[in-house]
């Protein structure tokens, strides 16, 4: 009788490069391919262990001398918006949410270019063309949606709806994972980035999903500090999810001795019980 063992994902490490979050640091990522009929189960399982998706790859930081990046998620049953967030909800009440399949449009790309120019002109995506943008949106082997936010106020006077924000979102078995979001940079007072997160909490609640995954929170990084402003934030640290508590308790860890060897990190990764052979 012929037997075949399940296919075990292979993990690799990227070459070190400049860290986008902490000046003077070098980043390195542990990653594996996301493909085939087991992609959804693998995405679900590894997302609970601090991994993120980028197209057909799952990755998480694995720097040689730093463990500052911490995967973050909001626990819905314990979340309550603060006063500022309630104002943001009211300020953006006119926006229309539209959930679509992962398909790139010219309107999305135009907003993406404006967003990058204003917010991340020196970032790694600065040179991304429309074909690369389409690949980011459309190349997904898992259950993914694009959530758009439209301003229809000009329609009453004969104008066209305006696309104000977009989020590429994975649907996991226990929550929504915000893969990438962008928004109109010309109206900062509307706090559209915050609004996208708050609205995702509503979408997850309607779908009976307990969590919204926000990506990485990096103590001391201005780019990532806003995530600590959300109540009921949990972080993945020491291989367990735990309440954030006081952000000051999670100062950047830069001691090389605190970083486990790659082989040990991979050995501790839990895989789905069954992966297709």
Beta strands, then each sheet from edge to edge (+ up, - down):
strand 1: 11-13
strand 2: 17-18
strand 3: 26-27
strand 4: 29-33
strand 5: 52-54
strand 6: 57-61
strand 7: 69-75
strand 8: 95-101
strand 9: 144-151
strand 10: 162-171
strand 11: 175-183
strand 12: 211-218
strand 13: 233-237
strand 14: 240-243
sheet 1: 1+ 4- 6+ 5-
sheet 2: 2+ 3-
sheet 3: 8+ 9- 10+ 11- 12- 7+ 13- 14+
end
